[in-house]
């Protein structure tokens, strides 16, 4: 995934574009670049590494002009070096373009163009596209027509912005599979991958849909399909403030987002709990409730942390609604020709709403005739807009690459769905009211755990130099064990594995010794007795134990080397509480190891490539 931003207006474009890139850096940060139209030519500056490298280069070689584009990259084709960094210019040096996505037929395009005399200087697919546009442009078409003609030959995904030295009053943007938003300012327009780069200039935006082209002049925007059909898009108002994107005084976005969870869990429930009736109301899927209630099977598909939330959804819906549930990794689902029973309903879960595998799984589920409902965080994201219906998390931008608040909001939303369906099937008002009451108490319980963060910080000091961790849980807390392990490995680079606790004796127990910390999620629930036996098995092999336990449980405290307490709650809601200490443990260990917790190596916030 990459961050792209373009500007056309009356102000100097360079500072606006640089500021925009910084807001998009979480989308990819292995190289960056900028192109500005000035005095009839295209001035380009590109640097490998983070955006501050580009900023330093521009201090030495400033670019000035009122039209420009800029890009921060997460490499998909070609190593992250200066040559492969965007923007890319065409062979005739008339165009500059930035691109987010993958041109799948770029090699064939490149080969044909080379046969026609075009010379290439990079390993990227993007350069093939900018030269294909150039070929049409050379034949005397307008910039807009050249872009549309070229895109009609492209297979794959793109979010592009193109400028021309011969048409300094126009900027052309287009999307298929990679998000693009057009910000409408006062006498100026800002186009970007997401609103984070736009919000400080205007809150009036238009989201492009697939195969749409925005032709942006200094005084107006014309939006068309690639087939040249003009369309009238609505202008929407961005609902959150710039501050929600900034770190708000925390050292890292990840810590800010962990600490925000009482609020974001509250926001996920806002207006959706009906206390009197002991049920939930979800407008986004209201018209699909019968499809859900009478579905012979419900499928969840997602990636990473979202897949862990899906696993919890399986336990929840099968227990509360008694509908069979299947959970699939999106990357597996999309390629294995899945069998989907008639009437089945599929949930796709995605924080970013742009994950390529999850989007492809959505398409496959639709192709097989399934209703597809999305559980997404990013409003206007591709998955959100291509689903039949869905529920937004309302968690606000999640900037830290390691997902935290999105996970607890996903589980909260799934709890609401389970409550709604269960109340229509087999639980009565009193049980429903008890659930509503417990859900309303969650934000305060999460806050109580967060207030105890110093204890977790101290525990991290003892374990931050370990090389391996084992996370064990049962029932609803088995997916929490997986999520806790993922958090640790993706930000601290320590190897960590999550397992169902009972599975330990089928192999992993061979790993246990004094150097292998074992994190047990051992809350007072239906699996408690069994998991305390597993704790004894680890103790007998001199394993060191960090236990997540229910407040007041002295038994666990007597057996574990460290215990982190969480308040009691209903069993199916415990994951929303038990994951919090594991997020903090991973965060503090990673900080002690000097890792870049917001932008861990090799990762990007949303994986929009296969
Ligand atoms: C989670 O911490 C990771 N960053 C990653 O596993 C992520 O959950 C996965 O890529 C799915 O992203 P999505 O929810 O935006 O689809």
Boltz pocket constraint, residues with backbone or C-beta under 6 A from the ligand:
constraints:
  - pocket:
      binder: B
      contacts: [[A, 303], [A, 304], [A, 305], [A, 306], [A, 349], [A, 350], [A, 351], [A, 352], [A, 353], [A, 354], [A, 355], [A, 358], [A, 401], [A, 402], [A, 403], [A, 404], [A, 490], [A, 604], [A, 605], [A, 606], [A, 607]]
      max_distance: 6.0
